[in-house]
């Protein structure tokens, strides 16, 4: 095999009405290697992979796999050829068990064409054990967390025994511990001679696990290099066409005024005895591994869960028996962890999505004042640089970063005093991340307090004034920015003392 390439994509071109999504793109993947495919949202990564797995037919170009022309008609033929993909948008069937999902389309049967559930469960247990994933094959997918759902998707891809595995943002829902486990799996796959195409927006992961990097920008291949010849600044400059100065934009905007105080907050069975204060202009980071209950704490503050013990004071007033509607009226906003599942209204426009939480303030005599709402939405689009053809564009057609900006803008229309951000930069590119960090800093300058849950330690260290660390529902530490480090956060997150 020439140059030991398992895959050769040459001059791949794909056109859609009014745009060239891919412009003569080359991509060569070596057997037994991990090849990063990176670029900003909209650069063409997903389109190129859809051409590879047969969802799109290229208008021009050729694909060779294992030195043979690759012609695919559907996903099943892709799997039969030895190519599998872990999609960024998870495809699990929620009302089926883990084992049923893993063997979906390749069920094991016994006499009479009956599905052999016991054998499928046994093989699933073996697969999960091999990957060191502690899950029960009989559990319904609906019962799993986002992180565990992602681990099942990874297990499913590995189960096909493919020669080439495409991983699209595989760590987007994983904590540091799960990422380490995934990297161990990837290294095992390399040793077996399999190739991995690794799509990610996380710079640290590229330099830890990848051998080569291909960068796409505006539908073109702007370069392929060995990881040894690159550094973070070079990669970012290739991706965005410019150098990003001050990636983490963070000033000290903390005032003396306590906006939120939480005392011994407890939700029985989830977390207990959590206490902290947030001042105006402060960004408080929440760190912790899977199961640490960071999200559940901010859901309780926002009124989505009811505390069983403890006290919450907001703007000097003790809160009790309040709803989400009350929280919004008091000046809280909440950007949820999973924008697709709990944030966006996919069929609706940017305007409708942005105005959803504050629609009441644009309503007169039961009718929405369209002009006032449209004017404010236009102002927000311009203010935080949302890239769109107009406010009537359907939100699902935007890039991930621009979707996230719309969700943040939903609350900015209400001028929140406290903004709760759960994984605010998950699955978005470095350019969009830098813009969101800049926006967070701007909000804190204006006196808005922010609580940010994040699984990315560099993000927590770069943007937080103080960091609260959780472990299995218990508060293990509250570190000022000056005392925080990746080692300190991980030590506390696994339940150890500093």
Secondary structure as UniProt FT lines:
FT   HELIX           2..4
FT   STRAND          5..16
FT   TURN            17..18
FT   STRAND          19..30
FT   TURN            31..32
FT   STRAND          34..38
FT   TURN            41..42
FT   HELIX           45..53
FT   STRAND          60..65
FT   TURN            66..67
FT   STRAND          68..69
FT   HELIX           75..81
FT   STRAND          83..86
FT   TURN            94..95
FT   HELIX           98..102
FT   TURN            103..105
FT   STRAND          109..110
FT   HELIX           111..113
FT   STRAND          114..115
FT   HELIX           117..130
FT   TURN            131..132
FT   TURN            137..138
FT   HELIX           141..143
FT   HELIX           146..159
FT   TURN            160..161
FT   STRAND          164..168
FT   TURN            170..173
FT   HELIX           176..191
FT   TURN            192..193
FT   STRAND          195..199
FT   HELIX           203..209
FT   STRAND          212..217
FT   TURN            218..219
FT   STRAND          220..226
FT   HELIX           227..229
FT   HELIX           232..240
FT   STRAND          258..267
FT   TURN            268..270
FT   STRAND          271..279
FT   TURN            280..281
FT   STRAND          283..288
FT   TURN            290..291
FT   HELIX           294..301
FT   TURN            302..303
FT   STRAND          309..314
FT   TURN            315..316
FT   STRAND          317..319
FT   HELIX           324..330
FT   STRAND          332..335
FT   HELIX           339..343
FT   TURN            346..347
FT   HELIX           350..355
FT   TURN            357..358
FT   HELIX           359..362
FT   STRAND          363..364
FT   TURN            365..366
FT   STRAND          367..368
FT   HELIX           370..383
FT   TURN            384..385
FT   TURN            391..392
FT   HELIX           395..397
FT   HELIX           400..412
FT   TURN            413..415
FT   STRAND          418..422
FT   TURN            424..427
FT   HELIX           430..445
FT   TURN            446..447
FT   STRAND          449..453
FT   HELIX           457..463
FT   STRAND          466..471
FT   TURN            472..473
FT   STRAND          474..480
FT   HELIX           481..483
FT   HELIX           486..493
FT   TURN            494..495
//
